[in-house]
Amino acid sequence: MVEDNDKNRQWHKRLSHADSIRNAVRELENLPEAELGDILQVLKLEDIVEVMSLLREEKQGSALASFDISRRLEIFHNVSRKWFAALFEKMPSDARADTFQQLDTQGRVSLLPYLHKTVREDVLKLSAYPHDTAGGIMSTDFAIISENLNCEQALQQLRQEVPHDKMLYHLYVVDEGMRLKGFMTLKELVISEPKESVSSIMRRDFPLARLDEDRETVAKKIEKYDLLALPVVNEENQLMGIVHQDDAIEVIRAEQTEDMEKFMGIIPGSEILNYNQTSVAGHFRKRIIWLAILTVVGFVSGLIIRQYEEALSALMILALYIPMMADTGGNSGSQAATVVIRAMALGQLTTANWLNILFKEWRISMLLGTVLGVIAFAMIIVISRDSAAALEHGLGFIAFGIALALALQVVTSTIIGAALPLLVNRLGGDPAVAASPAITTVVDITGLLIYFGVATLLFF
């Protein structure tokens, strides 16, 4: 990472001198699009415009597509529509649609007149699909061949009809009505006998996606079958587009980010921004709601402690170990929730076998509770040995009571941590919202009830 930053600073220094820009651009064109995008998107706006204008046409669109969406929008709002449209048309079709969807109505209306008819129609079609479906992330940059051709004719068709920016590794075989019949790789087509028919060598059994299929399901299919691309068809089995492997990676990353935000009580935003590009107000809006709710709920813990005020006054040693109870319960509950939520996300668990899941977590929690209870007993004996003389009950008996409460807390918090995501999923919600902050607050309350309940039963 440090090496990459040093390299980027060297490029920026070279690109800041007008007399060296042209020579630098020639070298930049040999870099992968991702590296080129990283270097260019942090330049000043006027430098981006100058450098982009000097790049080869086939590099301009891919470089712009590799920019963060917020940077693309900034460029759009600060350059002429005609200049932006020229680069916009060179972008991959899915990147065009993503950018277009992020524009406001006025921006869309101002851009469309500068686009060629085919690009305009393609952008409007792709932008009409919901962003969380296969249609919303698919690309129309793919190559097709007719099923009634032989291999020699198919190669000739590819040479004549397929532009350089189409994906040629997978070739999709269609009939006259654009209905998907099969697919093959370019290698399979090239090494086959020229007179052999396409229909005889194409693969007929392959995974595909429907236009309205959830994008996370599509990404999982690409991962499961180790595909470079997955075809997307409509209800009549007509080929509408393909979802690339890199789009699947972005979907998985976005879903993981969303789950992580929900897991930590952060409201996911619709904006596609990273940490630095999100304003202070934006961060505030995403965090305040859950924190406010949990703060109010947290007052329940204070009410419970108030109810046992006399017990605390009579046996002050109990107050010393309340934080240990809260922390251990929160950690064990969050651990169970994390394991269950991840297993559900990977398709390893379903709510249908919830009883087996809870029974397994109960067995795990019994082992954890026993070990942690023994550790707590030993620590209390060591830490509170100087106070033993002042205690009405023996230190060993008190340490046993606190350790027992801790063990019970671990068992209950583990069950709660596993059960809440299952319950939320069963009710049709997102299991991630029942995770860390919510579980921590719930087990704090149950932990205090267990703690003072055991103390009252044994010591008073």
C-alpha positions in Angstrom: 0.0 0.0 0.0 2.8 2.4 0.9 4.5 1.5 -2.4 1.3 2.2 -4.3 1.0 5.6 -2.7 4.6 6.5 -3.5 4.0 5.5 -7.1 0.8 7.6 -7.3 2.6 10.6 -5.9 5.3 10.3 -8.6 2.6 10.2 -11.3 0.8 13.2 -9.9 4.1 15.2 -9.8 4.7 14.3 -13.5 1.2 15.2 -14.5 1.4 18.6 -12.8 4.0 19.8 -15.3 2.5 20.7 -18.6 5.6 19.8 -20.6 5.7 16.3 -19.3 2.0 15.4 -19.5 2.0 14.0 -23.1 5.0 11.7 -22.3 3.3 10.6 -19.0 0.1 9.9 -20.8 1.8 7.5 -23.2 3.1 5.5 -20.2 -0.3 5.7 -18.4 -2.1 4.1 -21.3 -0.1 0.9 -20.7 -1.4 0.6 -17.1 -4.4 -1.6 -16.2 -7.6 0.4 -16.0 -7.9 0.1 -12.2 -4.4 1.6 -11.7 -5.1 4.3 -14.2 -8.3 5.2 -12.5 -6.7 5.4 -9.1 -4.0 7.8 -10.4 -6.4 10.0 -12.4 -9.4 10.4 -10.1 -7.5 12.2 -7.4 -6.1 14.8 -9.8 -7.5 18.3 -10.0 -10.5 18.5 -12.2 -8.8 20.5 -15.0 -5.9 18.0 -15.0 -8.4 15.1 -15.3 -10.0 16.7 -18.3 -6.7 17.4 -20.0 -5.3 13.9 -19.4 -8.5 12.1 -20.4 -8.6 14.1 -23.7 -5.1 12.8 -24.5 -5.8 9.1 -23.8 -6.7 6.7 -26.6 -10.5 6.5 -27.1 -10.7 2.9 -25.8 -9.0 3.9 -22.6 -11.1 6.9 -21.9 -14.3 5.1 -21.1 -12.8 2.3 -19.1 -10.7 4.9 -17.0 -13.8 6.9 -16.3 -15.7 3.8 -15.3 -13.0 2.9 -12.8 -13.6 6.2 -10.9 -15.7 6.3 -7.8 -19.3 7.2 -8.6 -19.1 10.4 -6.6 -16.0 11.5 -8.7 -17.9 10.7 -12.0 -20.8 12.8 -10.8 -18.4 15.7 -9.9 -16.9 15.6 -13.3 -20.4 15.5 -14.9 -21.5 18.7 -13.1 -18.3 20.6 -13.9 -17.7 19.9 -17.6 -19.7 20.5 -20.8 -22.4 17.9 -21.5 -20.9 17.3 -24.9 -17.5 16.4 -23.6 -18.9 14.2 -20.9 -21.2 12.5 -23.3 -18.3 11.5 -25.6 -16.6 9.7 -22.7 -19.9 8.4 -21.3 -20.6 6.5 -24.6 -17.2 4.8 -24.3 -17.9 3.4 -20.9 -19.1 -0.2 -20.4 -22.9 -0.4 -20.6 -23.4 -1.4 -16.9 -21.1 1.5 -15.7 -23.1 3.9 -18.0 -26.4 2.7 -16.4 -25.0 3.0 -12.8 -23.8 6.6 -13.5 -27.1 7.6 -15.2 -29.2 6.2 -12.3 -27.2 8.5 -9.9 -28.0 11.6 -11.9 -31.0 13.8 -10.9 -33.8 14.3 -13.4 -32.4 17.6 -14.7 -29.0 15.9 -15.2 -30.5 13.0 -17.2 -32.5 15.3 -19.4 -29.5 17.5 -20.1 -27.3 14.5 -21.1 -29.6 12.4 -23.3 -29.6 14.8 -26.3 -25.8 14.4 -26.7 -25.9 10.6 -26.8 -26.3 8.5 -30.0 -29.6 6.8 -30.4 -28.4 3.3 -29.7 -26.5 4.4 -26.6 -29.5 6.4 -25.4 -31.9 3.5 -25.8 -29.5 1.1 -24.1 -29.0 3.5 -21.1 -32.7 4.1 -20.7 -33.5 0.3 -20.9 -30.8 -0.7 -18.3 -31.7 2.2 -16.0 -35.3 1.1 -15.8 -34.5 -2.0 -13.9 -34.3 -1.9 -10.0 -30.7 -1.6 -8.9 -31.0 -4.7 -6.6 -32.0 -7.1 -9.4 -30.1 -8.9 -12.2 -31.4 -6.4 -14.7 -30.0 -3.5 -12.6 -26.5 -4.8 -12.7 -26.3 -6.5 -16.1 -24.3 -5.4 -19.1 -25.3 -5.5 -22.7 -21.7 -5.9 -23.9 -21.8 -9.5 -25.0 -21.4 -11.4 -28.2 -24.1 -13.7 -29.8 -24.0 -16.2 -32.7 -26.9 -17.8 -34.5 -27.6 -21.5 -33.8 -28.0 -22.4 -37.5 -24.4 -21.5 -38.4 -21.4 -23.7 -38.7 -18.2 -22.7 -36.9 -16.6 -21.0 -39.9 -19.7 -18.9 -40.5 -19.9 -18.0 -36.7 -16.3 -16.7 -36.7 -17.1 -14.6 -39.8 -20.1 -13.2 -38.0 -18.1 -12.3 -35.0 -15.5 -10.5 -37.2 -18.2 -8.4 -38.9 -20.7 -7.7 -36.1 -18.9 -7.6 -32.8 -17.2 -4.4 -31.7 -13.9 -4.6 -29.8 -15.5 -3.8 -26.4 -17.8 -6.8 -26.4 -17.0 -9.7 -24.1 -15.8 -12.5 -26.4 -14.7 -15.2 -23.9 -18.3 -16.5 -23.7 -20.4 -16.7 -26.9 -24.1 -17.0 -26.5 -26.1 -19.0 -29.0 -29.5 -17.7 -29.9 -32.3 -18.4 -32.4 -34.0 -15.9 -34.6 -36.1 -14.6 -31.7 -33.1 -13.9 -29.5 -34.0 -16.9 -27.3 -31.0 -18.3 -25.5 -30.2 -21.8 -26.7 -26.7 -22.4 -25.4 -23.2 -21.0 -25.0 -19.6 -21.8 -25.8 -16.2 -20.3 -25.3 -14.3 -18.6 -28.0 -11.6 -21.3 -27.7 -14.2 -24.1 -28.3 -15.3 -22.3 -31.5 -11.8 -21.7 -32.8 -10.5 -25.2 -32.3 -13.6 -26.9 -33.8 -13.8 -28.1 -37.4 -14.9 -25.2 -39.7 -17.9 -27.1 -41.1 -19.1 -28.4 -37.7 -22.4 -26.9 -36.7 -22.6 -24.5 -33.7 -25.6 -26.4 -32.3 -23.6 -29.6 -32.1 -20.8 -28.2 -29.9 -22.6 -25.6 -27.7 -23.4 -26.3 -24.1 -27.1 -26.6 -23.4 -27.0 -27.1 -19.6 -25.9 -24.0 -17.9 -26.9 -21.6 -15.1 -28.7 -18.3 -15.9 -30.6 -15.5 -14.1 -34.0 -13.9 -14.6 -34.3 -10.1 -15.0 -36.1 -9.7 -11.6 -33.8 -12.1 -9.7 -32.1 -10.6 -6.6 -28.6 -9.4 -7.4 -27.2 -11.2 -4.3 -28.6 -14.5 -5.6 -27.0 -13.8 -9.0 -23.6 -13.1 -7.4 -23.8 -16.3 -5.5 -24.5 -18.3 -8.7 -21.4 -16.7 -10.3 -19.4 -17.7 -7.3 -20.8 -21.2 -7.0 -20.2 -22.1 -10.7 -17.0 -20.1 -11.0 -18.2 -18.1 -14.0 -16.8 -15.2 -15.8 -20.3 -14.1 -16.7 -23.9 -15.2 -16.2 -26.6 -14.7 -18.9 -29.8 -12.8 -17.9 -33.0 -13.7 -19.7 -36.6 -12.5 -19.6 -39.8 -14.5 -19.1 -39.6 -15.6 -22.8 -36.0 -16.8 -22.3 -34.7 -14.1 -24.6 -31.2 -13.0 -23.8 -31.2 -9.5 -22.3 -27.7 -9.1 -20.9 -25.0 -10.7 -18.8 -23.6 -10.1 -15.3 -19.8 -10.0 -15.2 -17.7 -11.6 -12.5 -16.4 -8.1 -11.4 -20.0 -6.9 -11.0 -20.7 -9.9 -8.8 -17.7 -9.1 -6.6 -19.0 -5.5 -6.2 -22.4 -6.9 -5.2 -20.9 -9.2 -2.6 -18.8 -6.3 -1.3 -21.8 -4.0 -1.1 -23.9 -6.6 0.6 -21.2 -7.3 3.2 -20.8 -3.6 3.8 -24.6 -3.3 4.3 -24.7 -6.3 6.7 -21.7 -4.9 8.6 -23.4 -1.5 9.0 -26.7 -3.1 10.2 -24.7 -5.4 12.5 -23.2 -2.4 14.2 -26.4 -0.4 14.3 -25.6 1.9 11.4 -28.4 2.8 9.1 -27.3 1.8 5.5 -27.4 4.7 3.1 -28.4 4.7 -0.5 -25.5 6.8 -1.5 -22.4 5.0 -2.9 -19.7 6.8 -1.0 -16.7 5.8 1.0 -15.7 7.0 4.4 -13.9 10.2 3.2 -16.6 11.1 0.8 -19.4 10.9 3.4 -20.0 14.2 5.2 -20.1 14.6 9.0 -23.8 15.1 8.7 -24.1 11.9 6.6 -22.2 9.9 9.2 -24.4 11.4 12.0 -27.7 10.4 10.2 -26.5 6.9 9.7 -25.5 6.4 13.4 -27.8 8.4 15.5 -31.1 6.4 15.2 -29.9 3.1 16.6 -27.8 4.8 19.3 -30.8 6.9 20.4 -33.1 3.9 20.6 -30.5 1.8 22.5 -29.8 4.6 24.9 -33.4 4.9 25.8 -33.7 1.1 26.2 -30.5 1.1 28.2 -32.3 3.0 31.0 -34.0 -0.3 31.8 -30.7 -1.5 33.1 -30.6 1.5 35.4 -34.1 0.8 36.7 -33.1 -2.8 37.4 -30.0 -1.7 39.4 -32.2 0.8 41.3 -34.6 -2.1 42.3 -31.6 -3.9 43.9 -30.1 -0.9 45.5 -30.5 -2.3 49.0 -28.7 -5.5 48.0 -25.8 -3.5 46.5 -25.5 -1.4 49.7 -25.4 -4.5 51.8 -22.9 -6.3 49.6 -20.8 -3.8 47.7 -18.7 -6.5 46.2 -21.6 -7.2 43.8 -21.1 -3.7 42.2 -17.5 -4.5 41.4 -18.3 -7.3 39.0 -21.3 -5.9 37.1 -19.1 -4.7 34.2 -17.7 -8.2 33.9 -21.2 -9.7 33.6 -22.2 -7.1 31.0 -19.1 -7.5 28.9 -19.1 -11.3 28.9 -22.8 -11.5 28.1 -22.5 -9.0 25.2 -19.5 -10.7 23.8 -20.9 -14.2 23.9 -24.2 -13.1 22.4 -22.5 -11.2 19.6 -20.3 -14.2 18.9 -23.3 -16.5 18.5 -25.1 -13.9 16.3 -22.1 -13.5 14.1 -21.7 -17.3 13.6 -25.4 -17.8 12.8 -25.8 -14.8 10.5 -22.8 -15.7 8.5 -23.9 -19.3 8.2 -27.3 -18.1 7.0 -25.7 -15.8 4.5 -23.7 -18.7 3.1 -26.8 -20.9 2.8 -25.6 -23.3 5.5 -28.5 -22.7 7.9 -32.2 -22.1 7.4 -34.9 -21.3 9.9 -36.5 -24.7 9.2 -33.9 -26.3 11.5 -33.9 -23.6 14.2 -34.4 -26.2 17.0 -31.2 -28.0 16.0 -29.3 -24.7 15.8 -30.5 -23.6 19.3 -29.7 -27.0 20.8 -26.2 -26.9 19.3 -25.6 -23.4 20.6 -26.9 -24.5 24.1 -24.3 -27.2 24.2 -21.6 -24.8 23.1 -22.8 -22.3 25.7 -22.7 -24.9 28.5 -19.0 -25.5 27.8 -18.2 -21.8 27.5 -20.2 -21.0 30.7 -18.4 -23.7 32.7 -14.9 -22.6 31.6 -15.6 -18.9 32.1 -17.3 -19.5 35.4 -14.2 -21.3 36.7 -12.0 -18.4 35.5 -14.3 -15.9 37.1 -14.3 -17.8 40.4 -10.5 -17.8 40.5 -10.2 -14.1 39.6 -12.7 -13.1 42.3 -10.7 -15.0 44.9 -7.5 -13.3 43.8 -8.9 -9.8 43.4 -11.1 -9.6 46.5 -9.0 -11.6 48.9 -8.2 -8.4 50.9 -12.0 -7.8 51.4 -12.7 -11.3 52.7 -12.7 -10.3 56.4 -15.4 -7.7 56.0 -17.8 -10.0 54.1 -20.8 -11.4 56.0 -20.6 -14.5 53.8 -17.4 -16.3 53.0 -15.5 -15.1 49.9 -15.6 -18.5 48.4 -19.4 -18.7 48.6 -19.7 -15.2 47.1 -17.3 -16.0 44.3 -19.3 -19.2 43.6 -22.5 -17.2 43.4 -21.0 -14.6 41.0 -19.4 -17.3 38.9 -22.7 -19.2 38.7 -24.5 -16.0 37.6 -21.8 -15.5 34.9 -22.2 -19.0 33.6 -26.0 -18.6 33.4 -25.5 -15.3 31.6 -23.2 -16.9 29.0 -25.8 -19.6 28.3 -28.8 -17.2 28.0 -26.9 -14.6 26.0 -25.6 -17.2 23.6 -29.2 -18.6 23.1 -30.5 -15.0 22.6 -27.7 -14.2 20.2 -28.5 -17.2 18.0 -32.3 -17.0 18.3 -32.8 -13.3 17.5 -31.4 -13.4 13.9 -33.4 -16.6 13.3 -36.6 -15.0 14.5 -36.1 -11.8 12.5 -35.4 -13.9 9.4 -38.5 -16.0 10.0 -40.5 -12.8 10.2 -39.1 -11.7 6.8 -36.6 -9.1 8.1 -32.8 -8.8 7.7 -31.1 -10.9 10.4 -28.2 -8.4 10.5 -30.4 -5.8 12.2 -30.8 -8.1 15.2 -27.1 -8.2 15.7 -24.5 -6.6 17.9 -26.0 -3.4 19.4 -29.5 -4.8 19.9 -28.2 -8.1 21.3 -25.8 -6.3 23.6 -28.6 -4.2 25.1 -30.9 -7.2 25.5 -28.3 -9.4 27.2 -27.3 -6.5 29.5 -30.9 -6.5 30.8 -31.2 -10.2 31.1 -27.7 -10.4 32.7 -28.6 -7.9 35.4 -31.8 -9.9 36.2 -29.8 -13.1 36.4 -27.0 -11.5 38.4 -29.2 -9.9 41.1 -31.6 -12.9 41.0 -28.8 -15.3 41.9 -27.4 -12.9 44.5 -30.8 -12.5 46.2 -31.4 -16.2 46.2 -28.0 -17.1 47.7 -27.0 -14.1 49.9 -30.2 -12.5 51.2 
